[in-house]
Amino acid sequence: MPGDDQAMGQALDQLFALRGALPAETAIILPAEPYLDTAGEALRRRIFLTRGEGGENLCLRPDFTIPVCMRHIAEGADLPKRYSYRGLVFRQRADGPAEFVQAGIEDLGEDNRATADARAVADALAGLEACGLSLDGLDVIFGDQGLFEAVLRALGLPEGWQRRLIRTFGDERQLRAVLQGLSRGPEDTLKGIDAKLLDLARDREEGALTRLIRSHMEEAGLPPHSGRSPGEIAARLIEKVTVAEARLGDSALALLEAFLAVDCPLGEAGDRLADVVGTAGLDLGRAMTVFQTRNLALEAANVDLSLLTYRAAFGRPIDYYTGLVFEVREPGAVDPLAGGGRYDRMMTILGADTPIPAVGFSLWLDRIAAVAR
């Protein structure tokens, strides 16, 4: 990063060191499975994939979060630990170069999640300022995957519905489309599916359903590795039938839509959310306490809540997030200058012996440089 870009990188290195984050080095060529298993479709389709000599799936590093976490697990390092990074990542992009520089911090093992969340947000904002940007005029957008999941549970929705809605969180257009489809019932969502398949799915006969699907695939001449396996298709069909035939009632749909419509300054969000869930008598358990405690921690970290926007329907299209998600953008822009969130479930998926709380953020230095010039 010559010239201004080099100065920007040095400023970030200094900031990260002051924030107690140790530089982490990771390989550029990485095993692909952790990304294919945890990252979500939006990132998976942008990965550069290849194969090793032993036939293993490999990829060019599409982000730092997963390899930093994998390195921590492999080394068995003490906790809590903060890691920083700055380097090239590789993604297929229609609107820019396929290789670009990201920087950020991964915060692992801090049991006080509110403090760690607030620290991640404060450090991301400080990183933008270190790169020469003024926070005035930038949009800072918050969401909360955990709060969304708590609302689904409190509504008593079937697990299949919950999983289907959670899979769309982060893509507001898809989320609205799923809600609309769920409210119409089975006549639309199950149209065109073979009656024998539907009967087996209704009876949850997964083995027989898998065999019938495999037979249909063989008759159609589809190769065994052409996409999802017959077992995966059967499991998805059983879930689809369960979701469609349970149907989302009008009152539950109205409440869910009222929740998703909350869009206000973060400092006002607690009262707005309390009005929505309180009217329906929903108990969100710890989720609202977590939300309010995090806001107090943000204020303690000198983050002005009035400058931040909470959107109940906002998520990031990466599957491993579990709680706070946030992005910083130019007004009207789609692509973030910074983004991050909490991903508590991922460490055990990657091989950690016990659950490890984790939160982090990334800065997109090519976009930041374009705004700063």
Residue pairs with C-beta under 8 A, 6 or more apart in sequence:
1 8
1 9
1 101
1 365
4 132
4 369
4 372
4 373
5 101
5 365
5 369
8 130
8 131
8 132
8 365
8 368
8 369
8 372
9 86
9 101
9 103
9 365
11 130
11 131
12 86
12 103
12 127
12 130
12 131
12 363
13 23
13 84
13 86
14 130
15 123
15 126
15 127
15 130
16 23
16 84
16 103
16 105
16 123
17 84
19 82
19 84
19 105
19 119
19 123
19 126
20 82
21 82
21 83
21 84
21 105
22 81
22 82
22 83
22 84
23 83
23 84
23 85
24 64
24 68
24 71
24 83
24 84
24 85
24 106
26 61
26 64
26 67
26 68
26 71
26 85
26 87
27 61
27 67
28 60
28 61
28 88
28 90
29 50
29 58
29 59
29 60
29 61
30 58
30 59
30 60
30 61
30 66
30 67
31 56
31 57
31 58
31 59
32 47
32 49
32 57
32 58
32 59
33 57
34 66
34 70
34 349
34 350
35 43
35 44
35 47
35 59
35 62
35 66
36 44
36 47
36 57
37 349
38 66
38 319
38 320
38 346
38 349
38 350
39 47
39 62
39 63
39 66
39 318
39 319
39 320
40 170
40 317
40 318
40 319
40 320
41 317
42 170
42 171
42 317
42 318
43 62
43 63
43 91
43 317
43 318
45 92
46 62
46 91
46 92
46 93
47 59
47 60
47 62
47 91
47 92
48 59
48 60
48 62
48 90
48 91
48 92
48 98
49 57
49 58
49 59
50 57
50 58
50 59
50 60
51 57
51 58
52 58
60 90
61 67
61 88
61 89
61 90
62 89
62 90
62 91
63 89
63 102
63 362
64 85
64 87
64 89
64 102
64 104
64 106
64 362
65 106
65 343
65 360
65 362
66 346
66 350
68 83
68 85
68 106
69 106
69 108
69 346
69 347
69 350
69 358
70 350
70 351
72 81
72 83
72 108
73 347
73 350
73 351
73 352
79 108
79 109
79 356
80 107
80 108
80 109
80 110
80 111
81 108
81 109
82 105
82 106
82 107
82 108
83 105
83 106
83 108
84 103
84 104
84 105
85 102
85 103
85 104
85 105
85 106
86 101
86 102
86 103
86 365
87 101
87 102
87 103
88 99
88 100
88 101
89 99
89 100
89 101
89 102
90 98
90 99
91 98
91 100
92 98
95 335
96 366
97 366
100 364
100 365
100 366
101 365
101 366
102 362
102 363
102 364
102 365
103 127
103 362
103 363
103 365
104 124
104 127
104 340
104 360
104 361
104 362
104 363
105 120
105 123
105 360
105 361
106 358
106 359
106 360
107 116
107 119
107 120
107 358
107 359
107 360
108 347
108 356
108 357
108 358
109 356
109 357
109 358
110 116
110 357
110 359
111 357
113 290
113 294
113 323
113 342
113 344
113 357
113 359
114 290
114 293
114 294
114 296
114 297
115 297
116 357
116 359
117 294
117 297
117 298
117 323
117 324
117 342
117 359
118 294
118 297
118 298
118 300
118 301
118 303
119 301
120 324
120 340
120 359
120 360
120 361
121 298
121 301
121 303
121 324
121 326
121 340
121 361
122 298
122 301
122 302
122 303
123 361
124 326
124 328
124 338
124 340
124 361
124 363
125 135
125 140
125 303
125 328
125 338
127 338
127 361
127 363
128 135
128 138
128 328
128 337
128 338
128 363
128 368
129 135
131 363
131 365
131 368
131 369
131 372
132 372
133 337
133 368
133 371
133 372
135 307
137 330
137 331
138 328
138 329
138 330
138 331
138 337
139 309
139 328
139 329
139 330
139 331
140 307
140 308
140 309
140 326
140 327
140 328
141 308
141 309
141 311
141 314
141 326
141 327
141 328
141 329
142 266
142 308
142 309
142 310
142 311
142 314
142 324
142 325
142 326
143 310
143 311
143 312
143 313
143 314
143 315
143 316
143 324
143 325
143 326
144 287
144 291
144 310
144 312
144 323
144 324
144 325
145 166
145 169
145 315
145 321
145 322
145 323
145 324
145 325
145 341
145 342
146 287
146 290
146 322
146 323
146 324
146 342
147 273
147 284
147 287
147 288
147 290
147 291
147 312
148 166
148 169
148 259
148 312
148 315
149 162
149 166
149 287
150 284
150 285
150 287
150 288
151 256
151 259
151 277
151 282
151 284
152 161
152 162
152 165
152 166
152 256
153 162
154 277
154 282
154 283
154 284
154 285
155 252
155 255
155 256
155 282
157 165
157 248
157 252
158 242
158 243
158 246
160 239
160 240
160 242
160 243
160 246
161 182
161 243
161 246
161 248
163 239
164 178
164 182
164 239
164 243
165 175
165 178
165 179
167 319
168 174
168 175
168 177
168 178
169 175
169 315
170 314
170 315
170 316
170 317
170 318
170 321
170 325
171 315
171 317
172 313
172 314
175 260
175 313
179 248
179 253
179 256
179 257
181 188
181 189
182 189
182 243
182 244
182 247
182 248
182 253
183 247
183 248
183 250
183 253
185 244
185 245
185 247
186 241
186 244
186 245
186 247
189 240
189 243
189 244
190 198
190 240
190 241
190 244
190 245
193 237
194 216
196 212
197 209
197 212
197 213
197 237
198 241
200 208
200 209
200 212
201 209
201 234
201 237
201 238
201 240
201 241
202 241
202 245
204 238
206 231
206 234
206 235
206 238
209 234
209 237
209 238
210 230
210 231
210 233
210 234
211 230
213 230
213 233
213 234
213 237
214 230
217 224
217 226
217 230
228 236
248 256
251 280
255 276
255 280
255 282
258 276
259 273
259 276
259 277
259 312
260 312
260 313
261 312
261 313
262 269
262 272
262 273
262 276
262 310
262 311
262 312
263 309
263 310
263 311
263 312
263 313
264 272
264 309
264 310
265 305
265 306
265 307
265 308
265 309
265 310
266 295
266 298
266 305
266 306
266 308
266 309
266 310
267 295
267 305
267 306
267 308
269 291
269 295
269 310
270 288
270 291
270 292
270 295
273 288
273 291
273 312
274 288
277 284
277 288
290 323
294 324
295 305
298 305
298 308
299 305
314 325
315 321
315 325
316 325
316 327
316 339
316 341
320 343
320 345
320 346
320 349
321 341
321 342
321 343
322 342
322 343
322 344
322 345
323 341
323 342
323 344
323 359
324 341
324 342
324 359
325 339
325 340
325 341
325 342
326 339
326 340
326 341
326 361
327 336
327 338
327 339
328 336
328 337
328 338
328 339
329 335
329 336
329 337
330 337
330 371
335 364
335 367
336 364
336 367
337 363
337 364
337 367
337 368
337 371
338 361
338 362
338 363
338 364
338 368
339 361
339 362
339 364
340 359
340 360
340 361
340 362
341 359
341 360
341 361
342 357
342 358
342 359
343 358
343 359
343 360
344 355
344 356
344 357
344 358
345 355
346 358
347 355
347 356
347 358
348 354
348 355
348 356
